[in-house]
């Protein structure tokens, strides 16, 4: 999946400025796709010549003009084309897994420290996602688009919880191993 397809999916809902697109990423897409505001602006700059998006310039007093981007028919066609393609699991490239693999040959206390740090990071992200989920759950009879967005958030919740559980599993293993030595 390319960043452009994520932007097109976000723009299907409504026309937005580049800044607002990056806010939507933070609010609802960050659990499975991350992009900086700069990356989003750069991608919008590539998508416009392809005819996937168009923009309307809105003058602002005392600030640079704002561009409000909208998806075009060509953009919807591209999203449809991409949507029809089968998906493949994303290859895993995870430094922490390599550190666990190397653990028998290097400093175990450093691994324990890193596992605690990562567990804390995933716990913080999980708490953020849980707060977002509470907002969704408070909506009585949410629109279908919100229900689909909530399903993607549920995947993010499970992802973070799985990391926490795995860190605990490795930490428990290391504790048990120390007792056996």
C-alpha positions in Angstrom: 0.0 0.0 0.0 1.3 3.4 -0.8 0.7 6.6 1.2 -1.3 7.9 -1.7 -3.9 5.3 -1.3 -4.3 6.1 2.4 -4.7 9.8 1.6 -7.3 8.9 -1.1 -9.2 6.8 1.5 -9.2 9.8 3.9 -10.3 12.2 1.2 -13.3 10.0 0.3 -15.0 11.2 3.4 -14.4 15.0 2.9 -12.1 17.5 1.3 -9.3 18.6 3.6 -6.1 20.7 3.8 -2.8 18.9 4.1 -2.7 19.9 7.7 -6.1 18.4 8.3 -5.2 15.2 6.5 -2.2 14.8 8.9 -4.5 15.4 11.8 -6.8 12.6 10.5 -3.7 10.3 10.3 -3.0 11.1 14.0 -6.6 10.6 15.0 -7.7 7.5 13.1 -5.0 6.0 10.9 -1.9 6.0 13.1 -2.5 2.5 14.4 -1.7 1.1 11.0 -0.2 3.9 8.9 2.1 6.7 10.0 3.2 9.6 7.9 4.6 13.0 8.8 3.0 16.2 7.7 5.9 16.7 5.3 5.4 13.3 3.8 1.7 14.0 3.3 2.4 17.3 1.6 5.0 15.7 -0.6 2.7 12.9 -1.6 -0.2 15.4 -2.4 2.3 17.2 -4.7 2.8 13.9 -6.6 -0.9 13.0 -6.6 -2.1 16.3 -8.1 -0.3 16.0 -11.4 -1.6 12.4 -11.7 -5.1 13.9 -11.5 -6.0 11.9 -8.3 -6.6 15.1 -6.3 -7.4 18.6 -7.0 -7.3 21.6 -4.7 -9.1 24.8 -4.1 -7.0 27.7 -2.7 -8.6 29.5 0.2 -7.0 32.9 1.1 -6.2 33.4 4.8 -5.6 36.8 6.4 -2.0 37.0 7.8 -1.2 33.4 6.7 -0.2 31.7 3.5 -3.2 30.6 1.4 -4.6 27.2 2.4 -5.1 24.4 -0.2 -8.2 22.2 0.4 -7.7 18.9 -1.4 -10.5 16.8 -2.8 -10.5 13.4 -4.5 -11.2 13.4 -8.2 -13.0 10.8 -10.3 -9.5 9.6 -11.4 -8.5 9.4 -7.7 -11.6 7.3 -7.0 -10.7 5.1 -10.0 -7.2 4.7 -8.7 -8.5 3.8 -5.2 -10.9 1.3 -6.8 -8.0 -0.2 -8.9 -5.8 -0.5 -5.8 -8.7 -1.8 -3.7 -9.2 -4.7 -6.1 -5.6 -5.9 -5.7 -5.0 -8.7 -3.2 -3.1 -7.7 0.0 0.1 -9.3 1.3 1.3 -9.4 4.9 3.8 -6.6 5.5 7.3 -8.0 6.0 8.5 -7.7 9.6 11.7 -5.8 10.2 11.9 -5.4 14.0 15.1 -4.6 15.9 13.8 -5.9 19.2 13.3 -9.3 17.7 16.9 -9.4 16.5 18.0 -8.3 20.0 16.0 -11.2 21.5 17.7 -13.6 19.0 21.1 -12.2 20.0 20.3 -12.4 23.8 22.4 -15.5 24.5 25.5 -13.8 23.3 25.2 -10.2 24.6 24.2 -8.4 27.8 20.9 -9.7 29.1 20.3 -6.7 31.5 20.3 -4.4 28.4 17.6 -6.6 26.8 15.6 -6.5 30.0 15.8 -2.8 30.1 14.8 -2.5 26.4 11.8 -4.9 26.9 10.6 -2.7 29.8 11.0 0.4 27.7 9.1 -1.1 24.7 6.4 -2.4 27.0 5.9 1.1 28.3 5.8 2.6 24.8 3.2 0.1 23.7 1.3 0.6 26.9 1.1 4.4 26.2 0.0 3.8 22.6 -2.6 1.3 23.8 -4.0 3.9 26.3 -4.2 6.4 23.5 -6.1 3.9 21.3 -8.4 3.0 24.2 -9.3 6.6 24.7 -10.1 6.8 21.0 -12.2 3.6 21.3 -14.1 5.1 24.2 -15.2 8.0 21.9 -16.4 5.6 19.2 -18.2 3.5 21.8 -20.0 6.6 23.1 -21.6 7.1 19.7 -25.1 5.7 19.6 -25.7 4.0 16.2 -22.6 5.4 14.5 -22.6 5.8 10.7 -21.2 2.9 8.7 -18.0 4.9 7.9 -17.3 5.3 11.6 -17.9 1.6 12.2 -15.3 0.7 9.6 -12.9 3.2 11.1 -13.5 1.7 14.6 -12.6 -1.8 13.1 -9.2 -0.5 12.1 -8.7 1.0 15.5 -9.6 -2.4 17.0 -6.7 -3.9 15.0 -4.4 -1.2 16.5 -5.6 -2.0 20.0 -4.9 -5.7 19.5 -1.5 -4.9 18.0 -0.4 -2.9 21.0 -1.8 -5.5 23.5 0.0 -8.3 21.6 3.3 -6.4 21.9 2.7 -5.9 25.7 1.9 -9.6 26.1 4.9 -10.7 24.1 7.3 -8.4 26.1 5.8 -9.9 29.3 6.4 -13.4 27.9 10.0 -12.7 27.1 10.5 -11.1 30.5 9.0 -14.1 32.3 11.2 -16.4 30.3 14.3 -14.4 31.3 13.2 -14.4 35.0 12.7 -18.2 34.8 16.0 -18.7 33.1 17.8 -16.7 35.8 16.3 -19.0 38.5 17.5 -22.0 36.6 21.1 -20.8 36.3 
